[in-house]
Amino acid sequence: MRLYILTVALLVSAQAFSQNNINAFFEYDIKDGMKEKFINGYEKDVAWQLSQGDDWLWGAWFVLNGERRGRFIDVTPNHNWDDFDNWIINGAENSRHNNIHWIPYVQNPSGSYQATLLKHSNYKENWFTSKYLQVYKLEIEQGEEETFKHFLQKVKPLMEQRLQGLTFLWMQNISGGNINEHWFLVSVDGLKDLKKCEKLFLFSNEQKTLSQLYGKAVNKNISELWKHVPKLSVYDKIQ
């Protein structure tokens, strides 16, 4: 289905070797007027993949807002690195079915490997199955990586307090895209829960240390809302 676009050249931090914390993301723009054909073809591809015995989990979304509105994103989550060398699906056959079912309807492909930073997240295995994901992409100022690490070491209790039980994950870009980027993802089951995200990265006078670390380390923070597409996803085995 998706793995035809990525080959891995890895420079991995120590945290990224934690078990079951590697997520392979794939992204595409849908060609004008082709969304329905894409969805129908992609659904056929999901069915074919399952018929071949695929035992991986998959999640799928469309971006709802921001400059990338309409972009399609999917992920195979919660892996070890070795998994990607031992996928049960035949690569050549997978590419052939991609080209039959949905490749004609997309453009501008990209992808990345993201490592979930487990100790800084309140990780749940089904994080990718919520109705929405509120996504923040933080670009780290060059030379301030250690400052950002200090920020991560301190911010988890505040995020737990503000998000009131919502699942959240920090991810580090390992390969593909901006290597200075970290993602913060919040699993949201209803738009009413976005109220909990309103001021996530605003810090009061009582949180002066966090404010200083964040201000020094983060060059840019871009947010997007992703809407889950259940029929293009596979996660029955964890429900």
PAZAPA-4460 file (N, C-alpha, C; in steps of 0.05 Angstrom, whole numbers, plus 32768, in hexadecimal, padded with zeros to 4 digits):
% residues 239
    n_x    n_y    n_z   ca_x   ca_y   ca_z    c_x    c_y    c_z   seq   type   mol
   8010   7FE8   8000   8000   8000   8000   8011   8019   8000     1      M     A
   801E   8020   8016   802B   803A   8019   8049   8039   8018     2      R     A
   8055   8022   801F   8072   8022   8024   8084   8025   800C     3      L     A
   8078   8027   7FF4   8089   8029   7FDC   8098   8043   7FDB     4      Y     A
   8090   8058   7FEA   809D   8072   7FE7   80B5   8076   7FFA     5      I     A
   80B9   8065   800E   80CD   806B   8021   80E3   8056   8021     6      L     A
   80FC   8060   8021   8113   804F   8029   8120   805C   8040     7      T     A
   812C   804D   8051   8135   8057   806B   8153   805B   806C     8      V     A
   815B   8073   8072   8177   8078   807A   8176   8085   8095     9      A     A
   8181   8078   80A9   817A   807F   80C5   8191   808A   80D5    10      L     A
   818C   80A1   80E1   819D   80AB   80F6   818B   80AE   810E    11      L     A
   818C   809B   8121   8177   8098   8135   8181   809F   8151    12      V     A
   8171   80AF   815F   8178   80B5   817B   8173   809D   818C    13      S     A
   817F   809D   81A5   817C   8086   81B6   815F   8080   81BD    14      A     A
   814F   8095   81C1   8133   8091   81C8   8124   8083   81B1    15      Q     A
   812C   8088   8199   811D   807D   8182   8120   805F   8180    16      A     A
   8131   8052   8190   8134   8035   818F   8120   8027   81A2    17      F     A
   810F   8036   81B1   80FC   802A   81C2   80E9   8019   81B2    18      S     A
   80DF   8004   81BE   80CE   7FF1   81AF   80B4   7FFD   81A7    19      Q     A
   80AB   7FF6   818F   8090   7FFC   8185   808A   801A   8185    20      N     A
   809D   802A   817F   8098   8047   8180   809E   8055   8165    21      N     A
   80A2   8045   8150   80A8   8051   8136   808F   8051   8125    22      I     A
   808A   8068   8119   8072   806C   8108   807A   8076   80ED    23      N     A
   8070   8068   80D8   8076   8070   80BC   805E   807E   80B1    24      A     A
   8062   8098   80AB   804D   80A9   80A0   8051   80AC   8082    25      F     A
   803B   80AD   8073   803B   80B1   8056   8026   80C7   8050    26      F     A
   802C   80D8   803D   801B   80EF   8037   8018   80F4   8019    27      E     A
   8001   80FD   8011   7FFB   8102   7FF5   7FE7   8118   7FF2    28      Y     A
   7FE9   8128   7FDD   7FD4   813A   7FD5   7FC2   812B   7FC1    29      D     A
   7FA8   812E   7FC4   7F95   8122   7FB1   7F91   8134   7F99    30      I     A
   7F93   8129   7F81   7F8F   8139   7F69   7F73   8145   7F69    31      K     A
   7F70   815C   7F5C   7F55   8169   7F5B   7F40   8157   7F4F    32      D     A
   7F2A   8155   7F5E   7F13   8145   7F54   7F16   8127   7F57    33      G     A
   7F2C   811E   7F64   7F31   8102   7F65   7F2E   80F6   7F81    34      M     A
   7F23   8104   7F94   7F22   80FA   7FB0   7F11   80E1   7FB2    35      K     A
   7EF9   80E0   7FA5   7EE8   80C9   7FA7   7EF6   80B0   7F9B    36      E     A
   7F02   80B4   7F83   7F10   809E   7F76   7F28   8095   7F88    37      K     A
   7F36   80A8   7F94   7F4C   80A0   7FA5   7F42   808F   7FBD    38      F     A
   7F2D   8098   7FCA   7F22   808A   7FE2   7F19   806E   7FDA    39      I     A
   7F0B   806C   7FC3   7F01   8051   7FBA   7F19   803F   7FB4    40      N     A
   7F2D   804A   7FA6   7F44   803A   7F9F   7F55   8032   7FB7    41      G     A
   7F58   8044   7FCA   7F67   803F   7FE2   7F5A   802A   7FF3    42      Y     A
   7F3F   802B   7FF4   7F30   8017   8003   7F34   7FFB   7FF7    43      E     A
   7F35   7FF9   7FDD   7F3B   7FE0   7FD0   7F57   7FD6   7FD7    44      K     A
   7F6A   7FE9   7FD8   7F85   7FE2   7FDF   7F87   7FD7   7FFB    45      D     A
   7F78   7FE3   800E   7F78   7FD9   8029   7F6D   7FBD   802A    46      V     A
   7F58   7FB7   801B   7F4C   7F9C   801A   7F60   7F88   800E    47      A     A
   7F6E   7F91   7FF9   7F82   7F7F   7FED   7F98   7F78   8001    48      W     A
   7FA1   7F8D   800F   7FB7   7F89   8022   7FB0   7F76   8038    49      Q     A
   7F97   7F79   8042   7F8E   7F67   8057   7F8C   7F4A   804D    50      L     A
   7F84   7F47   8033   7F81   7F2D   8027   7F9C   7F1F   8025    51      S     A
   7FB2   7F2E   8025   7FCD   7F24   8024   7FD9   7F1E   803F    52      Q     A
   7FC9   7F22   8054   7FD2   7F1B   806F   7FE0   7F31   807E    53      G     A
   7FDE   7F4A   8074   7FEB   7F60   8082   7FE2   7F62   809F    54      D     A
   7FF5   7F62   80B2   7FEE   7F64   80CE   7FF6   7F7E   80DB    55      D     A
   7FFC   7F92   80CA   8003   7FAD   80D5   7FEA   7FBD   80DA    56      W     A
   7FED   7FD0   80EC   7FD8   7FE4   80F1   7FDC   7FFB   80DE    57      L     A
   7FC5   8008   80D7   7FC6   801F   80C5   7FB1   8034   80CE    58      W     A
   7FB8   804D   80CC   7FA6   8063   80D1   7FA6   8077   80BA    59      G     A
   7F90   8084   80B5   7F8E   8096   809E   7F7F   80AF   80A6    60      A     A
   7F87   80C6   809A   7F7A   80E0   80A0   7F7A   80F1   8087    61      W     A
   7F68   8105   8087   7F6A   811C   8076   7F6F   8135   8087    62      F     A
   7F81   8147   807E   7F86   8160   808C   7F6E   8172   8088    63      V     A
   7F63   817D   809D   7F4B   818E   809B   7F51   81AC   8099    64      L     A
   7F68   81B5   80A1   7F6D   81D2   80A1   7F8A   81D8   809D    65      N     A
   7F90   81F2   809C   7FAC   81FA   8097   7FB3   81F9   8079    66      G     A
   7FCD   81FF   8074   7FD6   8200   8058   7FD5   81E5   804A    67      E     A
   7FD4   81CF   8059   7FD4   81B5   804D   7FB8   81A8   804C    68      R     A
   7FA4   81B8   804F   7F89   81AE   804F   7F84   819C   8037    69      R     A
   7F77   8185   803D   7F71   8171   8028   7F86   815C   8024    70      G     A
   7F9D   815F   802F   7FB3   814B   802C   7FAB   8131   803A    71      R     A
   7FB1   811B   802E   7FAC   8101   803A   7FC5   80F7   8048    72      F     A
   7FC1   80EC   8060   7FD7   80E2   8070   7FD0   80C6   807B    73      I     A
   7FE2   80B3   8079   7FDE   809B   8088   7FF8   8093   8097    74      D     A
   7FF4   8080   80A9   800A   8077   80BA   8008   805A   80BF    75      V     A
   801E   804C   80C1   801F   8032   80CE   802F   8036   80E7    76      T     A
   8021   8034   80FE   802D   803C   8118   8039   8026   8128    77      P     A
   8047   802E   813E   804E   801C   8154   8060   8005   814C    78      N     A
   8075   800B   813C   8087   7FF7   8132   80A2   7FF7   8140    79      H     A
   80B0   7FE1   813D   80CD   7FE0   8141   80DA   7FE4   8125    80      N     A
   80F3   7FEC   8125   8100   7FF1   810B   8101   7FD7   80FA    81      W     A
   8105   7FC0   8107   8108   7FA7   80F8   80EF   7FA1   80E8    82      D     A
   80D8   7FAA   80F0   80BF   7FA4   80E3   80C0   7FAC   80C5    83      D     A
   80CD   7FC2   80C0   80CC   7FCD   80A4   80DD   7FBC   8091    84      F     A
   80EF   7FAB   809C   80FE   7F99   808B   80F0   7F7E   8088    85      D     A
   80D9   7F7B   8095   80CD   7F60   8096   80AE   7F62   8091    86      N     A
   80A6   7F75   8081   8089   7F77   807C   8080   7F5F   806C    87      W     A
   8069   7F54   8073   805F   7F3B   8067   8056   7F40   804A    88      I     A
   8050   7F59   8043   8046   7F5F   8028   805D   7F60   8014    89      I     A
   805A   7F53   7FFD   806E   7F55   7FE8   806F   7F71   7FDD    90      N     A
   8087   7F7C   7FDD   808B   7F98   7FD5   8083   7F9E   7FB9    91      G     A
   808A   7F8D   7FA6   8084   7F91   7F8A   8066   7F8F   7F85    92      A     A
   8059   7F7C   7F92   803C   7F79   7F8F   802E   7F91   7F9B    93      E     A
   8038   7F9A   7FB2   802C   7FB1   7FBF   802D   7FCA   7FAD    94      N     A
   8044   7FCF   7FA1   8047   7FE6   7F8E   8034   7FE3   7F77    95      S     A
   8031   7FCB   7F6C   8020   7FC6   7F55   8003   7FCD   7F5D    96      R     A
   7FFA   7FC4   7F74   7FDF   7FCA   7F7C   7FDB   7FE8   7F83    97      H     A
   7FEF   7FF4   7F8F   7FEE   8011   7F92   7FE8   801F   7F78    98      N     A
   7FF7   8018   7F64   7FF4   8025   7F49   7FD8   801F   7F3D    99      N     A
   7FCE   8008   7F42   7FB3   8002   7F38   7F9D   8011   7F47   100      I     A
   7F9F   8012   7F61   7F89   801B   7F71   7F88   8039   7F76   101      H     A
   7F9F   8046   7F7C   7F9C   8062   7F86   7FB3   8075   7F7E   102      W     A
   7FC9   806B   7F76   7FDF   807D   7F6E   7FD7   8091   7F58   103      I     A
   7FC7   808A   7F45   7FBF   809D   7F30   7FB1   80B6   7F3A   104      P     A
   7FA7   80B5   7F53   7F96   80CB   7F5D   7FA5   80DD   7F71   105      Y     A
   7FBF   80D9   7F75   7FCE   80E9   7F88   7FE6   80F6   7F7B   106      V     A
   7FF1   8109   7F8A   800A   8117   7F81   8019   8121   7F9A   107      Q     A
   8031   8129   7F96   8042   8134   7FAB   8045   8122   7FC3   108      N     A
   804E   8109   7FBF   8051   80F6   7FD5   8069   80FE   7FE7   109      P     A
   8066   80F8   8001   807C   80FB   8014   8077   80E8   802B   110      S     A
   808B   80E6   803C   8088   80D5   8053   809E   80D9   8067   111      G     A
   809A   80CE   807F   80AF   80D1   8094   80AC   80BB   80A8   112      S     A
   80C2   80B5   80B5   80C2   80A3   80CD   80C3   80B4   80E6   113      Y     A
   80B0   80B1   80F7   80AE   80C0   8110   80B0   80AD   8128   114      Q     A
   80C0   80B4   813B   80C3   80A4   8153   80B3   80B1   816A   115      A     A
   80A1   80A1   8176   8092   80AB   818D   80A5   80AC   81A5   116      T     A
   80A6   80C3   81B2   80B6   80C6   81CA   80A5   80BE   81E2   117      L     A
   80A7   80A4   81E9   8093   8098   81FB   8093   80A4   8217   118      L     A
   80AB   80AB   8221   80AB   80B5   823D   80A0   80D1   823F   119      K     A
   809D   80DF   8229   8092   80FA   822A   8074   80FA   8221   120      H     A
   8069   80E3   821B   804E   80E1   8210   803D   80D0   8224   121      S     A
   8023   80D3   8222   8011   80C0   8231   8006   80AD   821D   122      N     A
   8018   809E   8211   8014   808C   81FA   7FFE   8077   81FF   123      Y     A
   7FED   8073   81EB   7FDB   805D   81EA   7FDD   8050   81CE   124      K     A
   7FDC   8036   81CD   7FE0   8028   81B3   7FCD   8031   819D   125      E     A
   7FB5   8039   81A5   7FA0   8041   8191   7F9F   805F   818C   126      N     A
   7FB5   806D   8190   7FB6   808A   818E   7FAC   8094   8173   127      W     A
   7FAF   8084   815E   7FA9   808C   8142   7F8D   8086   813A   128      F     A
   7F7B   807D   814C   7F60   8075   8145   7F4B   8089   814D   129      T     A
   7F53   809F   815A   7F3F   80B3   8162   7F33   80C1   8149   130      S     A
   7F1C   80CE   814D   7F0F   80DB   8137   7F1F   80F1   812A   131      K     A
   7F2F   80FF   813A   7F41   8114   8131   7F5C   8111   813E   132      Y     A
   7F70   811D   8131   7F8A   8122   813D   7F8F   8140   813B   133      L     A
   7F95   814D   8152   7F9F   8168   8152   7FBD   8166   8151   134      Q     A
   7FC9   8171   813D   7FE6   816D   8138   7FF4   8188   8139   135      V     A
   800A   8188   8148   801C   81A0   8149   8037   8197   813F   136      Y     A
   8042   81A7   812C   805C   81A1   8122   806F   81B7   812B   137      K     A
   8082   81B0   813C   8094   81C3   8148   80AF   81C1   813B   138      L     A
   80B7   81D7   812F   80D2   81D9   8123   80E5   81E3   8139   139      E     A
   80FA   81D4   813E   810D   81DA   8153   8124   81EC   8148   140      I     A
   812A   8201   8156   813F   8213   814E   815A   8204   814C   141      E     A
   8168   8207   8137   8182   81F9   8134   8195   8201   814A   142      Q     A
   81A0   81ED   8157   81B2   81F2   816D   81A4   81F1   8188   143      G     A
   818A   81EF   8188   817B   81F0   81A2   816E   81D5   81A8   144      E     A
   8179   81BF   819D   816E   81A5   81A2   816E   819D   81BF   145      E     A
   8184   81A4   81CD   8185   819D   81EA   8171   81AD   81FA   146      E     A
   816D   81C6   81F2   8158   81D7   81FF   813D   81CA   81FC   147      T     A
   8137   81C0   81E4   811D   81B4   81E0   811B   819A   81F0   148      F     A
   8130   818B   81F3   8130   8173   8203   8129   817A   8220   149      K     A
   8133   8190   822A   812D   8199   8245   810F   81A0   8247   150      H     A
   8105   81AD   8232   80E8   81B3   8231   80D7   819A   8233   151      F     A
   80DE   8186   8223   80CF   816D   8223   80D0   815F   823F   152      L     A
   80E6   8161   824C   80E9   8154   8266   80D7   8161   827B   153      Q     A
   80CE   817A   8276   80BF   8188   828A   80A1   818B   8283   154      K     A
   8099   8189   826A   807F   8192   8262   8069   817D   8265   155      V     A
   806F   8163   8268   805B   814E   8268   8045   8153   827D   156      K     A
   804C   8159   8297   8037   815C   82AB   8023   8172   82A3   157      P     A
   802D   8188   8297   801B   819E   828F   8008   8195   8278   158      L     A
   8013   8186   8265   8002   817C   824F   7FED   8168   825A   159      M     A
   7FF4   8158   826D   7FE1   8145   8279   7FCB   8155   8287   160      E     A
   7FD2   816A   8294   7FBE   817B   82A2   7FAC   8189   828E   161      Q     A
   7FB7   8195   8279   7FA7   81A4   8266   7F96   8193   8254   162      R     A
   7FA0   817B   824D   7F91   816A   823A   7F7E   8157   8248   163      L     A
   7F7E   8156   8262   7F69   8148   8272   7F62   812D   8268   164      Q     A
   7F76   811C   8265   7F71   8100   825E   7F73   80FA   8240   165      G     A
   7F75   810E   822F   7F79   8108   8213   7F95   80FC   820E   166      L     A
   7F96   80E9   81FB   7FB0   80DE   81F4   7FC1   80F2   81E5   167      T     A
   7FDA   80F4   81EC   7FEC   8105   81DD   8007   80F8   81D9   168      F     A
   8014   80FE   81C2   802E   80F2   81BC   8041   8107   81B1   169      L     A
   805A   8106   81BA   8070   8115   81AE   807E   8102   819B   170      W     A
   8083   810C   8182   8092   80FC   816F   80AA   810C   8165   171      M     A
   80BF   80FE   815F   80D8   8109   8154   80DC   80FF   8138   172      Q     A
   80E1   8111   8125   80E6   810A   810A   8102   80FC   8108   173      N     A
   8101   80E3   80FE   811A   80D4   80FB   8124   80D4   80DE   174      I     A
   8112   80D2   80CB   811A   80D1   80AF   8104   80DB   809E   175      S     A
   810A   80ED   808B   80F6   80FA   807A   80EC   8114   8085   176      G     A
   80EB   8128   8075   80E1   8142   807E   80F6   8152   808E   177      G     A
   80EC   8163   809F   80FD   8175   80AF   8108   8166   80C7   178      N     A
   8122   8161   80C8   812E   8152   80DE   812E   8162   80F8   179      I     A
   8129   817C   80F6   8128   818C   810E   810B   818F   8119   180      N     A
   80F9   817E   810F   80DD   8180   8116   80D4   816B   812A   181      E     A
   80C4   8173   813E   80B6   8161   8150   8098   8165   814C   182      H     A
   8089   814F   814E   806C   8151   814D   8060   814D   8169   183      W     A
   804A   815B   816E   803A   8156   8186   801E   8150   817C   184      F     A
   8014   8137   8182   7FFA   812E   8178   7FE7   8129   818F   185      L     A
   7FCE   8133   818D   7FBA   812F   81A1   7FA3   8120   8195   186      V     A
   7F9B   810A   81A0   7F85   80FA   8196   7F6B   8106   81A1   187      S     A
   7F59   810D   818E   7F41   811C   8194   7F28   810D   8189   188      V     A
   7F15   8107   8199   7EFD   80F9   8190   7EE6   810B   8189   189      D     A
   7EE7   8124   8190   7ED2   8137   8189   7EDE   8153   8188   190      G     A
   7ED3   8164   8177   7EDE   817F   8174   7EDC   818F   818E   191      L     A
   7ECA   8188   819F   7EC8   8196   81B9   7EE2   8194   81C9   192      K     A
   7EF1   817E   81C4   7F0A   817A   81D3   7F20   818C   81C9   193      D     A
   7F1C   8199   81B2   7F31   81AC   81A9   7F34   81C3   81BD   194      L     A
   7F1F   81C8   81CD   7F21   81DD   81E1   7F38   81D8   81F4   195      K     A
   7F3E   81BF   81F9   7F55   81B8   820B   7F70   81BE   81FE   196      K     A
   7F6F   81C2   81E4   7F88   81C7   81D5   7F8D   81E5   81D0   197      C     A
   7F7A   81F6   81D9   7F7B   8212   81D2   7F95   8220   81D9   198      E     A
   7FA0   821B   81F0   7FB8   822A   81FA   7FCE   8217   8202   199      K     A
   7FD1   8201   81F3   7FE5   81ED   81FB   8001   81F8   81FE   200      L     A
   8008   820A   81EC   8024   8213   81EB   8026   8230   81F4   201      F     A
   8013   8239   8204   8015   8253   8212   801A   824E   822F   202      L     A
   802E   825B   823A   8037   8255   8256   8034   826E   8267   203      F     A
   802A   826A   827F   8025   8280   8292   803F   8288   82A0   204      S     A
   803D   829D   82B0   8055   82A6   82C0   805E   8290   82D3   205      N     A
   804C   827F   82DC   8053   826A   82EE   8062   8253   82DF   206      E     A
   8061   8254   82C5   806F   8240   82B4   8086   824D   82A5   207      Q     A
   8094   825F   82B3   80A9   826F   82A6   80BF   825E   8299   208      K     A
   80C7   8249   82A7   80DC   8238   829C   80D4   822B   8282   209      T     A
   80BB   8220   8281   80B1   8214   8268   80AF   8229   8252   210      L     A
   80A6   8241   8259   80A3   8256   8246   80BE   825E   823A   211      S     A
   80D3   825F   824B   80ED   8267   8241   80F9   8251   822F   212      Q     A
   80F6   8238   8238   8101   8222   8228   80F3   8220   820D   213      L     A
   80D9   8222   820D   80C9   8221   81F4   80D1   8238   81E2   214      Y     A
   80D2   8250   81ED   80D8   8267   81DD   80F4   8266   81D0   215      G     A
   8107   825A   81DE   8122   8258   81D4   8125   8242   81BF   216      K     A
   8116   822C   81C3   811B   8214   81B3   8109   8213   819A   217      A     A
   80F1   821D   819B   80DE   8219   8186   80DD   8231   8173   218      V     A
   80E4   822C   815A   80E4   8241   8145   80C9   8245   8139   219      N     A
   80B9   822F   8137   809F   8231   812A   808D   821A   8134   220      K     A
   8073   8220   8137   8060   820B   813F   8048   820D   812D   221      N     A
   8043   81F9   811C   802D   81F9   810A   8019   81E4   8112   222      I     A
   7FFF   81EB   8113   7FEB   81D7   811B   7FD9   81D0   8104   223      S     A
   7FCF   81B7   8105   7FBC   81AC   80F1   7FA9   819A   8100   224      E     A
   7F91   8197   80F4   7F7D   8184   80FE   7F7A   816E   80E9   225      L     A
   7F7D   8155   80F0   7F7B   813F   80DE   7F61   812F   80E5   226      W     A
   7F51   8129   80D1   7F39   8119   80D5   7F3E   80FC   80CC   227      K     A
   7F37   80EA   80DE   7F3C   80CD   80DA   7F29   80C2   80C5   228      H     A
   7F33   80AF   80B5   7F23   80A2   80A0   7F23   8084   80A7   229      V     A
   7F0E   807B   80B6   7F0F   805F   80C0   7F10   804A   80AA   230      P     A
   7F02   804E   8093   7F02   8039   807F   7F1C   8036   8070   231      K     A
   7F2E   8049   8074   7F49   8047   8068   7F5E   803F   807D   232      L     A
   7F54   8037   8094   7F66   8030   80AA   7F62   8013   80B2   233      S     A
   7F76   8008   80C0   7F75   7FEC   80C9   7F7F   7FEC   80E6   234      V     A
   7F6C   7FE6   80F9   7F75   7FE5   8115   7F63   7FD2   8126   235      Y     A
   7F54   7FC0   8119   7F42   7FAE   8127   7F50   7F9F   813D   236      D     A
   7F69   7F98   8139   7F76   7F86   814C   7F7C   7F93   8167   237      K     A
   7F7A   7FAE   8169   7F7F   7FBB   8183   7F65   7FC5   818F   238      I     A
   7F4E   7FC0   8184   7F35   7FC9   818F   7F2A   7FB4   81A2   239      Q     A
***
